[in-house]
Amino acid sequence: MDEAYKYLKDPLGIRVFEAVKDSAREYTNDSAESKFLMLPDKITNLVSILAQTFTMLTFSPNLPLDNVKNSKVFCLYYAIIIAGIQVYLKDQSIIKNAYSYVWEEKDKEIEKTSQALWKFLTGKVEIEKYLCEAMDETVYAMKHSTKGLWDLRDKKYKLLKRELNTWCDVSIVSGYFFAKTLVKYS
């Protein structure tokens, strides 16, 4: 851990970030499927809708829905939301010594969480400082590892860099919030 970090100072934040980074690197030997996080379909759909929304808002004029899922920006937001989920899970694993958990999959609970997310994001968000550091470092690393993010084939859409930075930050907090709200520990 002699690595220089842009945002990390707290040792617990470094442990969380390193755990997220390590899990993102894990692949099985016989499959291209990532072990980064296996989500229930209902949660995956929610993450996808959120990433699509952020992607459309990152372009001027707004990117048509047909083009969204083929966009590198969509993939970036999707991955950052998943990383936010990972931040919560890795933090809880460190604090609770790897307790087992299950995802809440009832439609009513997922809908309540979706509605609560918007209230959460528009209000004052309180997250431990070390987790904020881990999230900032994760977003920084992911944005800087995405090649060709600024290259668009269709020049009638302009990527708004300020919006990209804002929605990246919102994406990781959203993932953290989803996990905090929908993961139940046994």
C-alpha positions as CSV (number, residue, x, y, z in Angstrom):
1,M,0.0,0.0,0.0
2,D,2.9,2.3,-0.7
3,E,0.9,3.6,-3.6
4,A,0.2,7.4,-3.7
5,Y,-3.5,8.2,-3.6
6,K,-5.2,11.4,-4.8
7,Y,-7.9,11.4,-2.1
8,L,-7.2,8.8,0.5
9,K,-5.7,9.6,3.9
10,D,-7.7,7.5,6.4
11,P,-6.3,3.9,6.8
12,L,-9.9,2.5,6.9
13,G,-10.7,4.4,3.6
14,I,-7.6,2.8,2.1
15,R,-8.7,-0.7,3.1
16,V,-12.2,-0.1,1.7
17,F,-10.8,1.3,-1.6
18,E,-8.2,-1.6,-1.9
19,A,-10.9,-4.2,-1.3
20,V,-13.2,-2.7,-4.0
21,K,-10.2,-2.4,-6.4
22,D,-9.2,-6.0,-5.7
23,S,-12.7,-7.4,-6.2
24,A,-13.0,-5.5,-9.5
25,R,-9.9,-7.4,-10.7
26,E,-11.3,-10.8,-9.9
27,Y,-12.2,-13.1,-12.8
28,T,-12.7,-16.8,-12.9
29,N,-10.2,-18.7,-14.9
30,D,-12.8,-20.4,-17.1
31,S,-15.1,-17.5,-17.7
32,A,-15.2,-13.9,-18.8
33,E,-17.8,-13.1,-16.1
34,S,-16.7,-10.8,-13.4
35,K,-17.0,-11.6,-9.7
36,F,-17.2,-7.9,-9.0
37,L,-20.8,-8.3,-7.9
38,M,-23.6,-10.6,-8.7
39,L,-26.9,-8.6,-8.3
40,P,-30.5,-9.8,-8.4
41,D,-32.2,-8.9,-11.7
42,K,-34.5,-6.4,-10.0
43,I,-31.5,-4.5,-8.6
44,T,-29.6,-4.7,-11.9
45,N,-32.6,-3.2,-13.7
46,L,-32.7,-0.3,-11.2
47,V,-28.9,0.3,-11.6
48,S,-29.3,0.3,-15.4
49,I,-32.2,2.8,-15.4
50,L,-30.3,5.1,-13.2
51,A,-27.1,4.9,-15.3
52,Q,-29.3,5.5,-18.5
53,T,-30.8,8.6,-16.9
54,F,-27.4,10.0,-15.9
55,T,-26.0,9.2,-19.4
56,M,-28.9,11.1,-21.1
57,L,-28.3,14.1,-18.9
58,T,-24.6,14.2,-19.7
59,F,-25.0,15.1,-23.3
60,S,-26.3,18.3,-25.0
61,P,-28.8,17.8,-26.5
62,N,-29.8,14.8,-24.4
63,L,-28.7,11.5,-25.9
64,P,-31.6,9.5,-27.3
65,L,-32.4,6.4,-25.3
66,D,-31.5,4.2,-28.3
67,N,-27.9,5.4,-28.1
68,V,-27.5,5.4,-24.4
69,K,-26.6,1.7,-23.7
70,N,-24.0,1.7,-26.4
71,S,-22.3,4.7,-24.8
72,K,-19.0,4.4,-22.9
73,V,-20.5,7.0,-20.5
74,F,-23.3,4.6,-19.7
75,C,-20.8,1.8,-19.0
76,L,-18.8,4.2,-16.7
77,Y,-21.9,5.2,-14.7
78,Y,-23.1,1.6,-14.4
79,A,-19.7,0.5,-13.2
80,I,-19.5,3.4,-10.7
81,I,-22.9,2.6,-9.3
82,I,-21.8,-1.0,-8.8
83,A,-18.6,0.3,-7.2
84,G,-20.7,2.3,-4.8
85,I,-22.5,-0.9,-3.8
86,Q,-19.1,-2.5,-3.4
87,V,-17.9,0.3,-1.1
88,Y,-20.8,-0.3,1.2
89,L,-20.4,-4.1,1.1
90,K,-16.6,-4.0,1.7
91,D,-17.0,-1.4,4.5
92,Q,-19.5,-3.6,6.2
93,S,-17.4,-6.7,5.6
94,I,-14.4,-5.0,7.3
95,I,-16.5,-3.6,10.2
96,K,-18.7,-6.7,10.7
97,N,-16.1,-9.3,9.9
98,A,-17.7,-10.6,6.7
99,Y,-21.3,-11.3,7.9
100,S,-23.5,-12.9,5.3
101,Y,-26.2,-10.8,3.6
102,V,-29.2,-11.0,1.3
103,W,-30.7,-8.5,-1.0
104,E,-34.2,-7.2,-0.4
105,E,-36.1,-8.1,-3.7
106,K,-39.7,-7.2,-3.0
107,D,-41.0,-4.7,-5.6
108,K,-42.5,-2.5,-2.9
109,E,-39.2,-2.2,-1.1
110,I,-37.3,-1.5,-4.3
111,E,-39.8,1.2,-5.3
112,K,-39.6,2.8,-1.8
113,T,-35.8,2.8,-2.1
114,S,-35.9,4.4,-5.6
115,Q,-38.1,7.2,-4.2
116,A,-36.0,7.6,-1.1
117,L,-32.9,7.9,-3.2
118,W,-34.0,11.1,-4.8
119,K,-34.9,12.6,-1.4
120,F,-31.5,11.4,-0.2
121,L,-29.6,13.0,-3.1
122,T,-31.4,16.3,-2.9
123,G,-31.0,16.6,0.8
124,K,-27.8,16.7,2.9
125,V,-25.9,13.5,2.4
126,E,-24.0,12.3,5.5
127,I,-21.4,9.7,4.8
128,E,-18.3,8.9,7.0
129,K,-15.3,10.9,5.8
130,Y,-13.2,7.7,5.2
131,L,-15.9,6.4,2.9
132,C,-16.1,9.7,1.0
133,E,-12.3,9.4,0.4
134,A,-12.7,5.8,-0.8
135,M,-15.5,6.8,-3.1
136,D,-13.6,9.8,-4.5
137,E,-10.6,7.6,-5.2
138,T,-12.7,5.0,-6.8
139,V,-14.4,7.5,-9.2
140,Y,-11.1,9.1,-10.0
141,A,-9.5,5.7,-10.8
142,M,-12.5,4.6,-12.9
143,K,-12.7,7.9,-14.9
144,H,-9.0,7.8,-15.6
145,S,-9.0,4.2,-16.7
146,T,-11.8,4.7,-19.3
147,K,-10.1,5.1,-22.7
148,G,-11.8,7.1,-25.4
149,L,-14.5,8.5,-23.0
150,W,-14.4,11.8,-24.8
151,D,-14.4,10.4,-28.3
152,L,-17.9,10.4,-29.8
153,R,-18.8,9.1,-33.2
154,D,-21.9,11.2,-33.5
155,K,-20.7,14.8,-33.4
156,K,-24.2,16.3,-32.9
157,Y,-24.1,15.3,-29.2
158,K,-21.6,17.1,-26.9
159,L,-20.4,15.5,-23.8
160,L,-20.7,17.9,-20.9
161,K,-17.6,17.4,-18.7
162,R,-19.0,19.2,-15.7
163,E,-22.1,17.1,-15.8
164,L,-20.0,14.0,-16.2
165,N,-18.1,14.8,-13.0
166,T,-21.3,15.6,-11.1
167,W,-23.1,12.4,-12.2
168,C,-20.1,10.3,-11.5
169,D,-20.2,11.5,-7.9
170,V,-23.9,11.0,-7.7
171,S,-23.5,7.5,-9.2
172,I,-21.2,6.2,-6.5
173,V,-23.4,7.6,-3.7
174,S,-26.4,6.1,-5.4
175,G,-24.9,2.7,-5.4
176,Y,-23.8,3.1,-1.8
177,F,-27.4,4.1,-0.8
178,F,-29.0,1.2,-2.7
179,A,-26.8,-1.3,-0.8
180,K,-27.3,0.4,2.5
181,T,-31.0,0.3,2.0
182,L,-31.6,-3.0,0.3
183,V,-28.9,-5.3,1.9
184,K,-30.0,-7.1,5.0
185,Y,-27.4,-8.8,7.2
186,S,-28.0,-12.0,9.0
